[in-house]
Amino acid sequence: MTVPLETLLSASPYLAGLAVTHGEWLADEPQAEPDAAFSAILKVTAGAGREAQTEAEVARALRLAKGRAALLVAIAETSGRWTTERATEALSDLADAALDAGLAFLVRRAVDKGVLKPETQVDNSGLALFALGKHGGRELNYSSDIDIVAFFDPARHALVDGAEATRSYTRIVQRLAALMQERDADGYVFRTDLRLRPDPGSTPLAISFDAALAYYESRGQNWERAAWIKARPCAGDKAVGEAFLAELAPYVWRRHLDFATIADIQAMKRQINIAKNVGAARVAGHNVKLGRGGIREIEFFTQTQQLIAGGRDPALRVRPTCAALAALAGANWITETAARELTETYWFLRAVENRLQMREDAQTHSMPETEDEIAVIAALLGEPDLQAFESRYVDALNQIQSYYAELFAEGESLGSGEGNLVFTGSDDDPGTLETLSAMGFADPAKVSATVRKWHYGGYAATRAAAARAHLTELLPALLTTIAAAGNADDALMRFDNFLSRLPAGVQLFALLRNHEHLRSLLVSLMASAPRIAESVIDRAHVMDALIDPAFAGDVSMREALIGKIDAFMLDDGADYQEMIDRARIIGQEQKFLIATGLLTGNVTPERAGEQFTTLAETLLQRLFSAVRREFRKRHGDIDGARAALLGFGKMASREMTATSDLDFIMLYDVPAGTEESDGERPLSPPQYFTRLTQRLVAAITAPTAEGVLYEADMRLRPSGNAGPLATSLAGFSAYHKDNAWTWEHLALSRARVVMAEAGLDAAIDGVIAETLAAPRDAGKAIADVLEMRALMTKERPQRHAFDLKLASGGLVDLEFIAQSGQLVAGATIDAPQAPPAVVLTRMGETGLLAEGMRLAEIYRQYSAVLQIMSAALVDPLKDAGWTPAFRELLAGLTHYPSFERLTDDIAAMRGEVEAAASDWYGRWR
């Protein structure tokens, strides 16, 4: 129906303003022939590109052309002289002409500046502009952006300096975009969006032909394939553009889709929350483009089927939406009725969209909220009956939803329970932003941008097509898990940081897709235990064992742990280097599992210490055997010789943490008179065992492709770093009898043999017992202990409120009480080489220290806190890791109602330890 010009201008302040500005032109142009008038506008536009002498001159010409075209198109469409389809074609043609004219001017200027060769013109410049989306399909809406991509072909040799191709062409494209969209007194031409180029966050505005092809072939996503369905060269060197499209065709139109691609397309479809019964459609406030039953659903309905079938049927490779619907019907992918009804509905909604935008030249797609404003839109459509218009509008939405729901009904929805979760393209989906907000994200736009970055393959973990396919399927569940983790936005940023450093994602994404408890575990531990996340980054395979149903039980059983180590390492066919790597693989995996068991409450802190120690000493034993076998190949054996490893510190007391070093020394015993080994390169006993120790330390500490197993600390050998790496039993005995310092005897008081050959352990224990039982000056021993503690405080002061090892009244003070007790009252305590908590308990039971049993409780509490800190935090002594989530985790695992209560109790415990230490040392002075 025809809308009078007066009605149009009264309803549209924008058009009324244009009518004033272009009054003379409007009066002179015969409106009965809009095609002729529009052809004249295109001719003037093209002429500006060829003839304008300055940028201001070409900018003014283009803006005047746009104003006249906007006025003409609106009048022609609302008067019924043009269909909406013709109006969108005209707007698209104007965009082409404006881009080509602007580019022609900029090419001429680049020639004048010596950037392009003198013979260069726009059509041989090597730079091609592609129209995508509605512009590519010649379906631009009234106030649309234009989506363009710029690629260049260096083989055209249009540049004076070919090495500057990217920089030079990018400057041209950058200036062209400004020429199109910068506003001045004459308005603007078209808002220009360049974000549909490959990986827009990290690529220049102009990209070489080869670089673009390489991106699409290696990292392109299926939604980008959908975007290129409508792509066409619209300006510049169109021969280059056509050549590029020919090269890109196998990427867009795949003759044989693999299963992963089909699954990804299905996932892309199912990311929209579709249901046949979605409630009553409404008019007020409805988004005609993105809302339920809107224009996008028709486009998506069409393009996904083109993607799947177009590789095998070239007849489906058409750009305009309605032409594609007709082609799909012709190939029996949809019915003729569906094609006809969807085409009619499509152009009806596009007509509504144009009326919404032509009132204020606003990029809006939403219907007004009031009846009066809706009536204005209806009037611009020539529909005087508001109820009739609303009824037609609702019927259109319902019809589209019906077709759409049938197409997308198969398969599990990849939307959330609340609504859409769509992250394709470069624009935010309003329904997705609403869904993210409802899920608890405070900044849904940032969430959407972050997830789109993942889909672009911006991280190593998401570059593989298979990884992105898994990620697409994983996303709804992952976002739901992240949203439930507390502070949803912080949790997402932690996951983004994690993903940015993950070297590969296929394995992990597949694992997380199929195991909900692993998703929850990983997301929660990212907040409370960043060390666990780092472990997954370094070795994603460590999570595999968490899916074993036996995990919760096996992780705390010593026999099960040793069995797993032996099953993995004991292979007669494995060479030496493979044994070294296997030790690292199983070591990292089991450290991860024990730490995870601790942080999830499946393993107590005390049992975790025992298991970390079992892991360390078992690997040490197996590596010693492997080193010994390898060493024999060249240096042979020493007949009758025996070797042993003596552990100190937390290894000796079975209290190791996730980050403990190995404190040990090698002791050996050889028959008197033995001169050398019997290998092809014989060594004397001291040389033999020193080099054997060096090989063992290297097997433990050397970095390989599988990482480092442990750091080794051998400073507790006789004479410390100045002494030989391996010590004879006789030398060890003599040293501790005559030359050892008090601190060395303190360390010896909880030493433990962790590996010994042929009964050497009994001999070593005998030397230790003899050393500790020897008469000593108790007062001097205690004075030495206090001096050592004072020196430690000076050289290694407390660095954090929870630096419980070194804090005054902390773990070291408890260890010194226990160890000094072994030196001055070992016979009374009667617990040789026992862990500190056992010694403290015995000191209480025997009356040596009234607070002994309480101190043992405090010792266990300190140890539990330090176990959890070591398992959870990358650097426990930096505040950055002490998030609210970690504090809550720490309090929960130590059985406190709150972190504040734990903090208060720790402070009180330190006071108790300080008082007890003062009493204990005071009695010996």
Order of alpha helices (4+ residues) and beta strands (2+ residues): alpha-alpha-alpha-alpha-alpha-alpha-beta-alpha-beta-alpha-beta-beta-alpha-alpha-beta-alpha-alpha-alpha-alpha-alpha-alpha-alpha-alpha-alpha-alpha-alpha-alpha-alpha-alpha-alpha-alpha-alpha-alpha-beta-alpha-beta-alpha-beta-beta-alpha-alpha-beta-alpha-alpha-alpha-alpha-alpha-alpha-alpha
